[in-house]
Structures are given as structure tokens and as C-alpha cells.
């Protein structure tokens, strides 16, 4: 893939912006170009490998520092953050067998609303995404309580099933999120970017806890 006059071999996109299913899309076409700000770019067309989807999508690659990176998709939903594996694999707590978690779908729809300048809707959407993440994660770790977790308020789930810094950050994300859904704003000084930053922190922490639990369970003392 050429960006400027150099040939690069960046990682291909690993998620489809239409169906959001992680896969290895097939490259169909690419060309080097410049974007509207005259930045060296490469535009490539890919076909989703998910047999239920098979849609074409367009990816924009540019250099970040010296490394070629997928900047965004030019059709379908926006790229979104890099999802940690346990978040990608998070099942929907309502038992519905969707291919993608409700958290990721809701997050991406909110991101798309934001990209269209629909900030009021985007804010409420991120709030809803946090609720899906908090409840589905709690259900994953406490499957016997699933009925109860589904019926509790978000704040109650956070208090009962989370602790430490993670609980404090989840509460703050909820405060900012609720603000997005109400008439009177209590946290005027914080915007959607702060809420997204908190969601990013929450994902990092959940991923960290998941990995620690995994290694503590799988690597046992040999004495
Ligand atoms: Zn697809």
C-alpha cells in the first residue's frame, strides 16, 4: 500500500463498519491519494468476510508518526476505539444472541450521531452504552444474579458489583451520562469527549481485571 512514495504493509482492518463483526476482510482495490488537507493518504476498498454481510467498505490510511494506520472508514459506521478482547466477546445479558455486543453497537451508533453533529442524541447514546457495559459485564461475572441485575437501576448495579477505582470511575461516567439525558445540566464544564475518555478508562480497567483473573486462575502453584 503506497502512502506518498513509500510502500507500506499496515494491518488490514479487522472489523467491518457495517455489521461490526471482527473478521479478515478481503482487499479489493486501493490507490494512493491526498486528503482535502493535502495529507498523503491511501484509500482502499475491502469486502467483509462475514458471510451474512459481505458488504464493501472503504478505509482511509495515513501515517501517524512514521507508521501507516487506519484513520477511519469512509462509509458504514465510524471506526470506534480498539476494543479489548473481553469487550469484543462480551455477551448480551438479555440472552439475545447478537453477533456484536449491545455495548459496542450502541457506542458506534452514538459515535456516528456525534460525527453528524447530533451531540444531544450522541450523549444519551453513550449513557445507554455505559449501562449495557456495566450490566452485561456484571451478568457475565455473576450469571446467577442475571435476572436481578437486569431489573436494578444502573447506580445500584455499580454499587453492588463493582469496587475500588473502577466503581468511582463508573459512577462519574454515569453522572456525566445522566447529564446528557436530562433537562438541567449539572456538569456544564464536561462534554462528550470526557464521557468517552471515561468509557475508554473503564474498558482498559475491565480488560486488566479480566487478564489478571485469567492468569491467577490458570497458573497454579507447582509446590
Ligand atoms: Zn460486514
py3Dmol code that shows the C-alpha trace and the ligand (Angstrom):
import py3Dmol

protein = """\
ATOM      1  CA  UNK A   1       0.000   0.000   0.000  1.00  0.00           C
ATOM      2  CA  UNK A   2       1.549   3.277  -1.098  1.00  0.00           C
ATOM      3  CA  UNK A   3       1.273   6.387   1.065  1.00  0.00           C
ATOM      4  CA  UNK A   4       3.246   9.142  -0.617  1.00  0.00           C
ATOM      5  CA  UNK A   5       6.136   7.419  -2.383  1.00  0.00           C
ATOM      6  CA  UNK A   6       6.714   4.659   0.147  1.00  0.00           C
ATOM      7  CA  UNK A   7       5.211   1.184   0.071  1.00  0.00           C
ATOM      8  CA  UNK A   8       3.829   0.099   3.480  1.00  0.00           C
ATOM      9  CA  UNK A   9       2.277  -3.098   4.809  1.00  0.00           C
ATOM     10  CA  UNK A  10      -0.124  -1.965   7.536  1.00  0.00           C
ATOM     11  CA  UNK A  11      -2.506  -4.328   9.343  1.00  0.00           C
ATOM     12  CA  UNK A  12      -5.727  -4.709   7.386  1.00  0.00           C
ATOM     13  CA  UNK A  13      -8.968  -3.510   9.005  1.00  0.00           C
ATOM     14  CA  UNK A  14     -10.107  -6.211  11.481  1.00  0.00           C
ATOM     15  CA  UNK A  15     -13.721  -5.138  11.883  1.00  0.00           C
ATOM     16  CA  UNK A  16     -16.455  -4.380   9.360  1.00  0.00           C
ATOM     17  CA  UNK A  17     -18.044  -0.922   9.674  1.00  0.00           C
ATOM     18  CA  UNK A  18     -21.406  -2.267   8.509  1.00  0.00           C
ATOM     19  CA  UNK A  19     -22.001  -5.409  10.591  1.00  0.00           C
ATOM     20  CA  UNK A  20     -19.298  -4.662  13.249  1.00  0.00           C
ATOM     21  CA  UNK A  21     -18.206  -8.284  13.185  1.00  0.00           C
ATOM     22  CA  UNK A  22     -14.489  -8.856  13.657  1.00  0.00           C
ATOM     23  CA  UNK A  23     -13.077 -10.595  10.590  1.00  0.00           C
ATOM     24  CA  UNK A  24     -10.354 -10.540   7.941  1.00  0.00           C
ATOM     25  CA  UNK A  25     -11.863  -8.584   5.054  1.00  0.00           C
ATOM     26  CA  UNK A  26     -10.614  -9.194   1.515  1.00  0.00           C
ATOM     27  CA  UNK A  27      -8.724  -6.369  -0.201  1.00  0.00           C
ATOM     28  CA  UNK A  28     -10.430  -5.346  -3.471  1.00  0.00           C
ATOM     29  CA  UNK A  29      -8.822  -2.148  -4.647  1.00  0.00           C
ATOM     30  CA  UNK A  30      -6.535   0.623  -3.390  1.00  0.00           C
ATOM     31  CA  UNK A  31      -4.960   3.857  -4.534  1.00  0.00           C
ATOM     32  CA  UNK A  32      -2.682   6.461  -3.063  1.00  0.00           C
ATOM     33  CA  UNK A  33      -4.170   9.921  -2.863  1.00  0.00           C
ATOM     34  CA  UNK A  34      -4.167  13.116  -0.815  1.00  0.00           C
ATOM     35  CA  UNK A  35      -6.942  14.142   1.537  1.00  0.00           C
ATOM     36  CA  UNK A  36      -8.626  17.559   1.489  1.00  0.00           C
ATOM     37  CA  UNK A  37      -5.809  18.975   3.673  1.00  0.00           C
ATOM     38  CA  UNK A  38      -3.261  17.687   1.149  1.00  0.00           C
ATOM     39  CA  UNK A  39      -2.021  14.965   3.533  1.00  0.00           C
ATOM     40  CA  UNK A  40      -0.602  11.835   1.840  1.00  0.00           C
ATOM     41  CA  UNK A  41      -3.231   9.109   2.131  1.00  0.00           C
ATOM     42  CA  UNK A  42      -4.280   5.753   0.791  1.00  0.00           C
ATOM     43  CA  UNK A  43      -7.866   4.790   0.082  1.00  0.00           C
ATOM     44  CA  UNK A  44      -8.714   1.091  -0.075  1.00  0.00           C
ATOM     45  CA  UNK A  45     -11.841  -0.918  -0.720  1.00  0.00           C
ATOM     46  CA  UNK A  46     -12.432  -4.141   1.245  1.00  0.00           C
ATOM     47  CA  UNK A  47     -15.108  -6.795   1.300  1.00  0.00           C
ATOM     48  CA  UNK A  48     -16.380  -8.040   4.658  1.00  0.00           C
ATOM     49  CA  UNK A  49     -15.646 -11.768   5.104  1.00  0.00           C
ATOM     50  CA  UNK A  50     -18.731 -12.338   7.289  1.00  0.00           C
ATOM     51  CA  UNK A  51     -20.985 -14.470   5.061  1.00  0.00           C
ATOM     52  CA  UNK A  52     -24.097 -12.717   6.440  1.00  0.00           C
ATOM     53  CA  UNK A  53     -22.779  -9.303   5.384  1.00  0.00           C
ATOM     54  CA  UNK A  54     -20.237  -9.336   2.523  1.00  0.00           C
ATOM     55  CA  UNK A  55     -20.598  -5.568   2.125  1.00  0.00           C
ATOM     56  CA  UNK A  56     -17.888  -3.399   0.611  1.00  0.00           C
ATOM     57  CA  UNK A  57     -16.304  -0.695   2.693  1.00  0.00           C
ATOM     58  CA  UNK A  58     -13.714   1.994   2.168  1.00  0.00           C
ATOM     59  CA  UNK A  59     -10.800   2.639   4.522  1.00  0.00           C
ATOM     60  CA  UNK A  60      -8.569   5.688   4.781  1.00  0.00           C
ATOM     61  CA  UNK A  61      -4.955   5.072   5.780  1.00  0.00           C
ATOM     62  CA  UNK A  62      -2.473   7.773   6.698  1.00  0.00           C
ATOM     63  CA  UNK A  63       0.843   7.941   8.504  1.00  0.00           C
ATOM     64  CA  UNK A  64       0.739   8.518  12.243  1.00  0.00           C
ATOM     65  CA  UNK A  65       4.334   9.443  13.002  1.00  0.00           C
ATOM     66  CA  UNK A  66       6.111   7.012  10.692  1.00  0.00           C
ATOM     67  CA  UNK A  67       3.528   4.203  10.927  1.00  0.00           C
ATOM     68  CA  UNK A  68       0.659   3.663   8.490  1.00  0.00           C
ATOM     69  CA  UNK A  69      -2.645   3.462  10.328  1.00  0.00           C
ATOM     70  CA  UNK A  70      -6.330   3.049   9.606  1.00  0.00           C
ATOM     71  CA  UNK A  71      -7.667   6.528  10.325  1.00  0.00           C
ATOM     72  CA  UNK A  72     -11.356   5.945   9.651  1.00  0.00           C
ATOM     73  CA  UNK A  73     -13.883   4.230   7.456  1.00  0.00           C
ATOM     74  CA  UNK A  74     -15.396   6.394   4.748  1.00  0.00           C
ATOM     75  CA  UNK A  75     -18.696   4.516   4.748  1.00  0.00           C
ATOM     76  CA  UNK A  76     -20.615   2.425   7.267  1.00  0.00           C
ATOM     77  CA  UNK A  77     -20.269   3.294  10.940  1.00  0.00           C
ATOM     78  CA  UNK A  78     -17.196   5.099  12.274  1.00  0.00           C
ATOM     79  CA  UNK A  79     -14.197   3.002  13.313  1.00  0.00           C
ATOM     80  CA  UNK A  80     -14.560   3.404  17.058  1.00  0.00           C
ATOM     81  CA  UNK A  81     -11.835   2.664  19.587  1.00  0.00           C
ATOM     82  CA  UNK A  82      -9.736  -0.522  19.598  1.00  0.00           C
ATOM     83  CA  UNK A  83     -11.949  -2.857  21.614  1.00  0.00           C
ATOM     84  CA  UNK A  84     -10.186  -5.067  24.174  1.00  0.00           C
ATOM     85  CA  UNK A  85     -10.841  -8.777  23.519  1.00  0.00           C
ATOM     86  CA  UNK A  86     -13.110  -9.399  26.561  1.00  0.00           C
ATOM     87  CA  UNK A  87     -15.248  -6.438  25.478  1.00  0.00           C
ATOM     88  CA  UNK A  88     -15.483  -7.840  21.932  1.00  0.00           C
ATOM     89  CA  UNK A  89     -16.536 -11.184  23.384  1.00  0.00           C
ATOM     90  CA  UNK A  90     -18.977  -9.748  25.934  1.00  0.00           C
ATOM     91  CA  UNK A  91     -22.321 -11.475  25.571  1.00  0.00           C
ATOM     92  CA  UNK A  92     -25.599  -9.659  25.817  1.00  0.00           C
ATOM     93  CA  UNK A  93     -27.022 -10.153  29.303  1.00  0.00           C
ATOM     94  CA  UNK A  94     -30.560 -10.457  27.965  1.00  0.00           C
ATOM     95  CA  UNK A  95     -29.654 -13.778  26.350  1.00  0.00           C
ATOM     96  CA  UNK A  96     -30.095 -12.454  22.813  1.00  0.00           C
ATOM     97  CA  UNK A  97     -27.535 -13.995  20.513  1.00  0.00           C
ATOM     98  CA  UNK A  98     -26.385 -10.906  18.628  1.00  0.00           C
ATOM     99  CA  UNK A  99     -23.092 -11.123  16.784  1.00  0.00           C
ATOM    100  CA  UNK A 100     -21.879  -7.944  18.419  1.00  0.00           C
ATOM    101  CA  UNK A 101     -22.390  -6.751  21.971  1.00  0.00           C
ATOM    102  CA  UNK A 102     -25.107  -4.173  22.598  1.00  0.00           C
ATOM    103  CA  UNK A 103     -22.448  -2.007  24.205  1.00  0.00           C
ATOM    104  CA  UNK A 104     -20.344  -1.838  21.022  1.00  0.00           C
ATOM    105  CA  UNK A 105     -23.338  -1.320  18.722  1.00  0.00           C
ATOM    106  CA  UNK A 106     -24.733   1.455  20.921  1.00  0.00           C
ATOM    107  CA  UNK A 107     -21.310   3.063  21.280  1.00  0.00           C
ATOM    108  CA  UNK A 108     -20.776   3.082  17.494  1.00  0.00           C
ATOM    109  CA  UNK A 109     -24.244   4.455  16.788  1.00  0.00           C
ATOM    110  CA  UNK A 110     -23.566   7.237  19.301  1.00  0.00           C
ATOM    111  CA  UNK A 111     -20.229   7.926  17.647  1.00  0.00           C
ATOM    112  CA  UNK A 112     -21.952   8.187  14.294  1.00  0.00           C
ATOM    113  CA  UNK A 113     -24.553  10.585  15.710  1.00  0.00           C
ATOM    114  CA  UNK A 114     -21.689  12.673  17.104  1.00  0.00           C
ATOM    115  CA  UNK A 115     -19.930  12.687  13.713  1.00  0.00           C
ATOM    116  CA  UNK A 116     -23.122  14.059  12.190  1.00  0.00           C
ATOM    117  CA  UNK A 117     -23.127  16.836  14.794  1.00  0.00           C
ATOM    118  CA  UNK A 118     -26.073  15.284  16.676  1.00  0.00           C
ATOM    119  CA  UNK A 119     -24.500  15.889  20.084  1.00  0.00           C
ATOM    120  CA  UNK A 120     -27.704  15.738  22.133  1.00  0.00           C
ATOM    121  CA  UNK A 121     -28.504  12.269  20.813  1.00  0.00           C
ATOM    122  CA  UNK A 122     -24.886  11.104  20.956  1.00  0.00           C
ATOM    123  CA  UNK A 123     -24.646  11.984  24.664  1.00  0.00           C
ATOM    124  CA  UNK A 124     -27.721   9.952  25.563  1.00  0.00           C
ATOM    125  CA  UNK A 125     -26.416   7.105  23.434  1.00  0.00           C
ATOM    126  CA  UNK A 126     -23.073   6.955  25.262  1.00  0.00           C
ATOM    127  CA  UNK A 127     -25.020   6.912  28.553  1.00  0.00           C
ATOM    128  CA  UNK A 128     -27.004   3.920  27.289  1.00  0.00           C
ATOM    129  CA  UNK A 129     -23.795   2.209  26.115  1.00  0.00           C
ATOM    130  CA  UNK A 130     -22.333   2.548  29.642  1.00  0.00           C
ATOM    131  CA  UNK A 131     -25.450   0.887  31.080  1.00  0.00           C
ATOM    132  CA  UNK A 132     -25.155  -2.064  28.689  1.00  0.00           C
ATOM    133  CA  UNK A 133     -21.463  -2.463  29.508  1.00  0.00           C
ATOM    134  CA  UNK A 134     -21.929  -2.262  33.289  1.00  0.00           C
ATOM    135  CA  UNK A 135     -24.880  -4.663  33.394  1.00  0.00           C
ATOM    136  CA  UNK A 136     -23.663  -7.197  30.818  1.00  0.00           C
ATOM    137  CA  UNK A 137     -20.227  -7.334  32.491  1.00  0.00           C
ATOM    138  CA  UNK A 138     -21.838  -7.817  35.928  1.00  0.00           C
ATOM    139  CA  UNK A 139     -24.036 -10.592  34.499  1.00  0.00           C
ATOM    140  CA  UNK A 140     -21.012 -12.278  32.895  1.00  0.00           C
ATOM    141  CA  UNK A 141     -19.314 -12.426  36.311  1.00  0.00           C
ATOM    142  CA  UNK A 142     -22.482 -13.206  38.293  1.00  0.00           C
ATOM    143  CA  UNK A 143     -24.643 -15.320  35.990  1.00  0.00           C
ATOM    144  CA  UNK A 144     -26.887 -16.455  38.875  1.00  0.00           C
ATOM    145  CA  UNK A 145     -27.888 -12.830  39.508  1.00  0.00           C
ATOM    146  CA  UNK A 146     -28.747 -12.051  35.894  1.00  0.00           C
ATOM    147  CA  UNK A 147     -32.479 -11.516  36.496  1.00  0.00           C
ATOM    148  CA  UNK A 148     -31.763  -9.211  39.428  1.00  0.00           C
ATOM    149  CA  UNK A 149     -29.034  -7.218  37.643  1.00  0.00           C
ATOM    150  CA  UNK A 150     -31.333  -6.564  34.701  1.00  0.00           C
ATOM    151  CA  UNK A 151     -34.022  -5.088  36.948  1.00  0.00           C
ATOM    152  CA  UNK A 152     -31.754  -2.912  39.148  1.00  0.00           C
ATOM    153  CA  UNK A 153     -31.021   0.733  38.429  1.00  0.00           C
ATOM    154  CA  UNK A 154     -27.599   1.340  36.901  1.00  0.00           C
ATOM    155  CA  UNK A 155     -26.335   3.065  40.082  1.00  0.00           C
ATOM    156  CA  UNK A 156     -27.382   0.101  42.218  1.00  0.00           C
ATOM    157  CA  UNK A 157     -25.552  -2.348  39.933  1.00  0.00           C
ATOM    158  CA  UNK A 158     -22.370  -0.263  40.136  1.00  0.00           C
ATOM    159  CA  UNK A 159     -22.546  -0.127  43.962  1.00  0.00           C
ATOM    160  CA  UNK A 160     -23.206  -3.828  44.369  1.00  0.00           C
ATOM    161  CA  UNK A 161     -20.995  -5.420  41.707  1.00  0.00           C
ATOM    162  CA  UNK A 162     -18.006  -3.077  41.307  1.00  0.00           C
ATOM    163  CA  UNK A 163     -15.440  -1.676  43.704  1.00  0.00           C
ATOM    164  CA  UNK A 164     -12.315   0.477  44.023  1.00  0.00           C
ATOM    165  CA  UNK A 165     -11.271   2.995  41.380  1.00  0.00           C
ATOM    166  CA  UNK A 166     -13.390   1.242  38.761  1.00  0.00           C
ATOM    167  CA  UNK A 167     -16.549   1.877  40.817  1.00  0.00           C
ATOM    168  CA  UNK A 168     -15.586   5.547  41.256  1.00  0.00           C
ATOM    169  CA  UNK A 169     -14.981   5.994  37.522  1.00  0.00           C
ATOM    170  CA  UNK A 170     -18.200   4.153  36.606  1.00  0.00           C
ATOM    171  CA  UNK A 171     -20.151   6.463  38.924  1.00  0.00           C
ATOM    172  CA  UNK A 172     -18.620   9.519  37.316  1.00  0.00           C
ATOM    173  CA  UNK A 173     -19.373   8.214  33.817  1.00  0.00           C
ATOM    174  CA  UNK A 174     -22.979   7.716  34.968  1.00  0.00           C
ATOM    175  CA  UNK A 175     -23.201  11.251  36.368  1.00  0.00           C
ATOM    176  CA  UNK A 176     -21.934  12.746  33.098  1.00  0.00           C
ATOM    177  CA  UNK A 177     -24.100  10.345  31.106  1.00  0.00           C
ATOM    178  CA  UNK A 178     -27.248  11.195  33.058  1.00  0.00           C
ATOM    179  CA  UNK A 179     -26.486  14.836  32.488  1.00  0.00           C
ATOM    180  CA  UNK A 180     -26.726  14.150  28.748  1.00  0.00           C
ATOM    181  CA  UNK A 181     -30.241  12.794  29.173  1.00  0.00           C
ATOM    182  CA  UNK A 182     -31.699  15.498  31.457  1.00  0.00           C
ATOM    183  CA  UNK A 183     -33.107  18.979  31.023  1.00  0.00           C
ATOM    184  CA  UNK A 184     -30.826  20.684  33.523  1.00  0.00           C
ATOM    185  CA  UNK A 185     -27.113  20.081  33.131  1.00  0.00           C
ATOM    186  CA  UNK A 186     -25.290  19.689  36.444  1.00  0.00           C
ATOM    187  CA  UNK A 187     -21.849  19.187  34.919  1.00  0.00           C
ATOM    188  CA  UNK A 188     -21.827  22.008  32.379  1.00  0.00           C
ATOM    189  CA  UNK A 189     -17.994  22.004  32.241  1.00  0.00           C
ATOM    190  CA  UNK A 190     -17.680  18.410  30.959  1.00  0.00           C
ATOM    191  CA  UNK A 191     -18.559  17.437  27.413  1.00  0.00           C
ATOM    192  CA  UNK A 192     -18.992  14.227  25.450  1.00  0.00           C
ATOM    193  CA  UNK A 193     -15.227  13.874  24.962  1.00  0.00           C
ATOM    194  CA  UNK A 194     -14.796  13.498  28.727  1.00  0.00           C
ATOM    195  CA  UNK A 195     -17.529  10.869  28.839  1.00  0.00           C
ATOM    196  CA  UNK A 196     -15.785   8.957  26.023  1.00  0.00           C
ATOM    197  CA  UNK A 197     -12.476   9.262  27.862  1.00  0.00           C
ATOM    198  CA  UNK A 198     -14.094   7.721  30.964  1.00  0.00           C
ATOM    199  CA  UNK A 199     -15.527   4.876  28.866  1.00  0.00           C
ATOM    200  CA  UNK A 200     -12.031   4.259  27.453  1.00  0.00           C
ATOM    201  CA  UNK A 201     -10.625   4.079  31.010  1.00  0.00           C
ATOM    202  CA  UNK A 202     -13.397   1.691  32.037  1.00  0.00           C
ATOM    203  CA  UNK A 203     -12.593  -0.642  29.119  1.00  0.00           C
ATOM    204  CA  UNK A 204      -8.871  -0.651  29.982  1.00  0.00           C
ATOM    205  CA  UNK A 205      -9.649  -1.484  33.624  1.00  0.00           C
ATOM    206  CA  UNK A 206     -12.150  -4.256  32.770  1.00  0.00           C
ATOM    207  CA  UNK A 207      -9.594  -5.743  30.361  1.00  0.00           C
ATOM    208  CA  UNK A 208      -6.895  -5.561  33.048  1.00  0.00           C
ATOM    209  CA  UNK A 209      -9.090  -7.254  35.673  1.00  0.00           C
ATOM    210  CA  UNK A 210     -10.121  -9.920  33.175  1.00  0.00           C
ATOM    211  CA  UNK A 211      -6.477 -10.711  32.321  1.00  0.00           C
ATOM    212  CA  UNK A 212      -5.402 -10.792  35.979  1.00  0.00           C
ATOM    213  CA  UNK A 213      -8.239 -13.161  36.916  1.00  0.00           C
ATOM    214  CA  UNK A 214      -7.406 -15.334  33.928  1.00  0.00           C
ATOM    215  CA  UNK A 215      -3.739 -15.742  34.886  1.00  0.00           C
ATOM    216  CA  UNK A 216      -4.490 -16.164  38.599  1.00  0.00           C
ATOM    217  CA  UNK A 217      -6.903 -18.980  37.736  1.00  0.00           C
ATOM    218  CA  UNK A 218      -4.813 -20.701  35.072  1.00  0.00           C
ATOM    219  CA  UNK A 219      -1.297 -20.512  36.546  1.00  0.00           C
ATOM    220  CA  UNK A 220      -1.333 -22.522  39.753  1.00  0.00           C
ATOM    221  CA  UNK A 221       1.472 -23.171  42.257  1.00  0.00           C
ATOM    222  CA  UNK A 222       3.578 -26.274  41.477  1.00  0.00           C
ATOM    223  CA  UNK A 223       4.675 -26.760  45.088  1.00  0.00           C
TER     224      UNK A 223
END
"""
ligand_1 = """\
1
ZN
Zn -19.695 -6.897 7.498
"""
view = py3Dmol.view(width=600, height=400)
view.addModel(protein, "pdb")
view.setStyle({"model": 0}, {"cartoon": {"style": "trace"}})
view.addModel(ligand_1, "xyz")
view.setStyle({"model": 1}, {"stick": {}})
view.zoomTo()
view.show()
